Amino acid sequence: MSATFLGIDIGTTRTKAVLLEPDGGTVLGTAAVPTPQTEDGGTAVHSPAAVRGVALDVARRALEEAGFGARAALGGIAVTSVGEEAVLLDAAGRPVGDVPTWFSGVGHAPAREHAAELDRRAPVTGLRHPEYTVHALAWWARARPAPASAATTLTDLGSWLLASLGPGELVMDHSHASRTGLFDAPTRSWRPEGLDVVGMGHLTLPRLVPSGTVVGELGSALAAELGVAPGIPLVTGGHDHFCGALAAGARSPGDLFVSAGTSEAHLLVTDSLDPAATAGSEVGCFVTDGLYYLHAALPSGALYLTWTKLLGLDPSADLDDLLGGEPVGSRGVRGRISADRRLSLDGVPLDVTPATVLRALMETTAVASRDLTRDLSRAAGRAVTRRLLAGRPAESATWREIREAVGEGTAAFVDAQEATALGAAHLAVRGVTGQLPPPVPRRPGPALPPERRQEYARALG
């Protein structure tokens, strides 16, 4: 049997593992469990030990599902994770405490407080988002001073897990580093002066490497636990959205990946970054070395969950059934999402139905996505040539039609489940063999007659 490759994805809600043949299209085993999350003094946190436990569990399950031959052929392991969560480690390499989640909000106040000083002492290309690691480090210094002072270094959650699997060096890949606020993407270098600004100047930052780099090998004890041979290469993965984009086929400048989940991530791939033009954008290194990204997000999934509940609908029900054949334009109901995450609805009749409101929300998020894409395109100085859309909403024929009609570039829809874990497996393949597998299957958008497109244009611009 040809070599197989394991991708592990530490996600916000679930941790997944996928075992893949090097052709990129043959999945031999999969497993997923909820990602454990607790609270510490009202702050949502991830326990590194608990996350490691479930990651090993899903890896073991995926390998068992694939069978003995696939396990015996395992040729590499890579890990992807939520990008902004950093594990602080002591001199012995042990985590000093639980990790505030990226959505915990602990960095928002420090982001406002330290913005000017960070820009002065540790300038980076692009915008420092409040969720970036550097702002969470300020929280550590103030809210958890004892463990913070015991820490000597840090890395992202995925890279820490990878390092814990066997002999190897503690590193951070460029895509994860891009989410720290301490890294300048065009020069691929740290800005350690930022640590002093947030009261963590005693930390040493890890060595930087590209995604898809072999940095160690699986230890014998864990190999026995997983039922595989020791010495299997451990390969750096990347930020979760970017790994999903890689698997979907976003690999060339002008490709836009839209991952429709709780947060609808938009990622535009480009081959250069203009510091002046991208000053207000989240930017960084993509998981294909030599390329960059511009990133932004909409709260589309969160909006959908909130409003289906308010309307008395089941958010897990089939979207097409909920919409019930509502017309283009939602009977004149128009929506707008503001920068401060507020929704405005206009033209709502007194006898409005839940289906009309839901259709209006779908159209509102499509228009917001188009506008956001245009902003990213202007900042990058590059036209969007192709949109790759993934996520559960893409299962809906209505959602696909709306997104086909409203947006920049040619639309294609990604059918693969667990694209993020697949992207990690793709990086494992590249790290070991030097070649990227083909992207996962995609299907073109629905064929819309000219009159149908004109109907959308009249209603939504």
Summary of the structure (lengths in Angstrom):
residues: 461
radius of gyration: 22.1
end to end distance: 53.6
largest distance: 67.6
contacts: 1719
relative contact order: 0.14
helix: 38%
strand: 25%
